[in-house]
Every structure is written in structure tokens, then in C-alpha cells.
Amino acid sequence: MRVLAVVLALSAIPMASRADEISGDWCSDGGAQVRIDGDKIRTPGGQQTQGVYSRHRIDFVIPEGEPDAGLSVAMRQLSEERVIVTYDGGEPEEWHRCKLVS
């Protein structure tokens, strides 16, 4: 029984450590949505691009064909539910994790 408890406790560690990272779906109050999966990003316009990823931050350039193409974007995670997004060092915007709608 102790072995099972130890195995269960150890198996939960990777999930807990992954919960606190920027990967996932992020939404703006204006309805824009970005999906981050490591260094891969799906932009609000649906294009795929890559960025410079670290656990709590990603930097990328808006690809051609998108509004504001060529602007540099920095997304920095503040908490599990909030990120700050800046475009070319401009005024920061707060985005949040997208809510699932069923």
C-alpha cells in the first residue's frame, strides 16, 4: 500500500510542474486568442509561427498576412491565469486563460 502511495505521489509531480507554464490558450478581452505549445504559436488569425520560448515567457514576430505583421510580441506569464502582452515594447495588455465553453 505504501508503494502505491509513493508511486501516485511521484506521478503527480510532472503534472504539477507543467501546470505553471505559459503553454495553453490565452484570450484578450477583445476576443483575440493565441495558442502556445512550447515554441509553437497559433496567432489570432490562425497562422502558425515559432517564437523564443521559456517556461513563463514567449517572444515572437507577427507573421505576414496578419494585422500588425512584423511587430514583435512579448508574452510574460504573471500567474496561472494571467499574462502581460506587449507589442514592440508598447503599453502592456493583460490577457487571461481562455475559458472552456460547453
C-alpha positions in Angstrom: 0.0 0.0 0.0 2.9 2.4 0.8 4.4 1.7 -2.6 1.2 2.6 -4.3 1.0 5.9 -2.4 4.6 6.7 -3.3 4.1 5.9 -7.0 0.9 8.1 -7.1 2.6 10.9 -5.3 5.6 10.8 -7.7 3.4 10.6 -10.8 1.7 13.8 -9.8 5.0 15.8 -9.7 5.3 16.3 -13.5 1.7 17.4 -13.8 2.0 19.9 -11.0 5.2 21.3 -12.5 3.7 21.6 -16.0 0.6 23.4 -14.7 2.7 26.5 -14.1 3.9 27.4 -17.6 2.8 29.7 -20.4 1.7 26.9 -22.8 -2.0 26.8 -23.5 -4.8 29.0 -24.8 -4.8 32.7 -24.0 -7.6 35.2 -24.7 -7.8 39.0 -24.7 -10.8 40.9 -23.5 -11.4 41.9 -27.1 -11.8 38.3 -28.3 -8.4 37.6 -29.7 -7.0 34.1 -29.0 -3.5 32.7 -29.1 -2.5 29.0 -28.6 1.0 28.4 -27.3 2.6 24.9 -27.4 6.3 25.2 -26.4 7.9 27.4 -29.0 4.9 27.0 -31.4 2.2 29.7 -31.6 -1.1 29.8 -33.4 -1.9 33.5 -33.9 -5.3 35.2 -33.6 -5.6 35.0 -37.4 -5.0 31.2 -37.3 -1.4 31.2 -38.6 1.3 29.0 -37.1 4.7 30.5 -36.2 7.5 29.9 -33.8 9.0 32.0 -31.1 11.6 32.1 -28.4 10.1 30.1 -25.5 10.9 29.8 -21.8 8.6 28.4 -19.2 7.0 31.7 -18.3 7.6 33.8 -21.4 7.5 33.7 -25.2 8.6 36.2 -27.8 7.7 36.1 -31.5 7.1 38.2 -34.5 3.6 38.5 -36.0 3.8 36.7 -39.4 2.9 38.2 -42.8 -0.8 38.1 -43.6 -1.8 39.1 -40.1 -2.8 42.5 -38.9 0.3 44.3 -37.5 2.6 41.8 -39.3 6.2 42.3 -38.4 5.6 43.6 -34.9 7.5 41.9 -32.1 5.3 40.4 -29.4 6.3 39.5 -25.8 4.0 37.5 -23.6 5.1 37.1 -19.9 3.2 34.9 -17.5 2.1 36.6 -14.3 0.1 33.7 -12.8 -1.5 30.5 -13.9 -4.5 32.6 -15.2 -2.9 35.9 -16.4 -0.2 37.1 -18.9 1.0 40.5 -19.9 1.3 41.1 -23.7 3.4 43.9 -25.2 3.8 44.8 -28.9 7.2 46.3 -29.8 7.6 47.4 -26.2 4.4 49.4 -26.2 1.7 49.6 -23.5 1.1 46.2 -21.9 -2.3 44.4 -22.2 -3.4 41.8 -19.7 -4.7 38.5 -21.3 -6.2 35.5 -19.4 -6.6 31.8 -19.9 -9.4 31.1 -22.3 -12.4 29.5 -20.6 -13.9 26.3 -22.0 -17.4 26.7 -23.2 -19.6 23.6 -23.4 
